[in-house]
Amino acid sequence: MRRRYVKNSAQEATQFRARAAIGFIAVALALVGLSLWYFKLQVLEHTDYAKRSEANRVKQRPEVPARGLIYDRKGRVLADNVPAYRLDVVPGEAGDIDVLVASLSKIIALTPDDIERFNDTRRVTRSFLPVTLRLRITDEEAARFAVDRWRYPGVELVPYLTRRYPYGDLFGHVIGYVGRVDKQDLEKLGEGTAAFSHTGKSGIERYYDAILRGEIGYEQIETNVDGRIIGSLGRIPAKPGVDLRLSIDADLQRAAIIAFGDLTGSAVVLDPRSGEVLAMVSLPTYDPNLFVNGISHANYRLLMDDPAKPLFNRNVLGGVAPGSTLKPLITLAGLDSGLRTPDDKVLSTGEFRIAGQKRGYRDSHGGGHGWTDARKAIGDSVNTYYYRLSLDMGIRKFDEYLSLYGFGAPTGIDLAGETGGILPSPEWKAKNAKKQGPWYLGDTVISSIGQGFWKATPLQLAQGTAALASDGLLRRPHLVSARRDDFDKPWAMVEQPAPRAISRSAANLQVVRDGMIRTVHGPGGTARVISGGLPYRIAGKTGTAQVVSRRGNVSINPRNLPMHLRHRALFTGYAPADSPTIALAVVVEGGGYGASTAAPIARKIFDAWLLGKMPEQDPTALAAALATNPFANVVASASTASTPTAAAPAAANATVEPVSTEPAR
């Protein structure tokens, strides 16, 4: 029997209404969700998406400022900027970098060095920032790139100003140079540096890089779908770098270099009244223009491997035993400490012995100088006077005074990397030369004539000499004398710290000055060779840093020794003696005795400054110097002279032992 189903209209209506309600709620929820999502996009995240949309058509192009110019004291440009083009790549827009570089190399010359620098820099740079691939694009290369520009998204030919050094190697160690921003620069200075193609690497360019380079500006540009610029939407202008005026005089700098001829060495010339550096020469030198657009590995290796070290600034990085050039300051210490009066006399017999010891310490004159007071001790360079004084003073007080005179610490000059040299002390020896035993009285004795563990920079020697010339006031040497924040603004003088008094006794200072005048103008003066025909008076002191001593009666010809074992010749002094306007220190490596090489160089520098007399240039010496240098525009190189040569048989009996020989001349 078939079961009959009775239709329940009420139940079906209820079910329909329930289903309809569920559907309505689902649709309503979907609409609410869609509305919320739309609200989120249009209201809450409008700014973010607007920025993303804007970024697709609006880009920020960095605007690199002009680097500040550098002038000498007379307004001559030592470092300027010239227009050029470079090739920049934005890695995030350029696709496969390797393919891109390979393609670009077909129309633009790219060296392995260019590619290596580019890859090193882009690895530490955000992908949306431009990275330089090639500098100094030629006109022909620019034309070829312009034709195929559309093939290279993310690649731009950018006009820029590149650095130029009009005087070339004349100021290599002073101005220094800028070089391409590399991986180390980005890690040290931050990725903001990537917008700059160059940064200071050495010298003034490095020390003042933060103000020389200026501040980056930006331009908002609108592009079409092909990436072509269709307009500018706004600009934050770049702020140019600060201009600097140095105290250096280009004419005096040239005179100092000519005075050296083909010799290796250094010279620092100061104005004792202010601490301004008038000239700073380190030879051999180099042309900083070689580095601006990236020096090749091969050429850089040539400079680094040169035994004469042309990249090494001897004035602030190198230290030499000051030898007898310390004697004026040590005399002042003896007078100011009360251990000596100007008229106290010491007998010089030619050899000095410490009580109870067999070893003798030679004087600068084999037969001795006889009875010697303070003035004669300086002028005739009498070692015995200082041997005796150092033992009476003791190494502690000795160090106290020499530290006051600026030794053992950097001078604070505005050049990066300055060293402080070595001021000998028991503590220094215990830490750095403990194998040589404790501090002996003999260490004190040889320290008194600038030998032993002593290391002083030419700059320190010039600073101490300038203090003697300026009533005992020790001033900080400096290169930058003024700055200009904008070309149409006046120069602002750079304030310097107050000088420090190293002596308050005018009488004692005068005794020392008298002794230094005697050095040049006295009958037994060690530098009287330069006094001929002088229309002014020089106060000076010769010095010889000898690094090889004889065993027994072995005779050694210094010319048969390697350069690093030959005597260093030194001269310090100031002029005019009665009213000084110039003080200097000259060091000649392998130069023999101070009176024979360093003093004549100093005389030429004095004449150039005081008389306007430029030294005569020896064309033979200059030609020989240039012939030995891998770069034809380097002024002077002593590569040949400084190459170690085979020593004569007598040299085999020589030992490296600091002694002093300052001949009477």
Secondary structure, DSSP 8 states (H G I E B T S, - for coil): --------HHHHHHHHHHHHHHHHHHHHHHHHHHHHHHHIIIIITHHHHHHHHHHHHEEEEEE------EE-TTS-EEEEEEEEEEEEE-GGGS--HHHHHHHHTTTS---HHHHHHHHHHHTTS-TTS-EEEESS--HHHHHHHHHTGGG-TTEEEEEEEEEE-TTGGGGHHHH-EEEE--HHHHHHH-GGGGG-SEEEEEHHHHHTHHHHS-B-EEEEEEE-TTS-EEEEEEEE--B---EEEES--HHHHHHHHHHHTT--EEEEEE-TTT-BEEEEEEES---THHHHT---HHHHHHHHH-TT-TT--TTTT--B--GGGGHHHHHHHHHHTTS--TT--EEE-SEEE-TT---EEE-SSTT--EEE-HHHHHHTT-HHHHHHHHHHHHHHHHHHHHHHTTTTS----SSTT----B---HHHHHHH-GGG-S--HHHHHHHTTT-TT-BB-HHHHHHHHHHHHTTTEE---BSEEEEESSTTS--EE------EES---HHHHHHHHHHHHHHHHSTT-TTGGG-TT-SS--EEEEEEEEEEE-STT----GGGS-GGGS-EEEEEEEESTTS-SEEEEEEEET---IIIIIHHHHHHHHHHHHH-------HHHHHHHHHTSSSTT-S---HHHHS-----GGGGG-EEEEE------
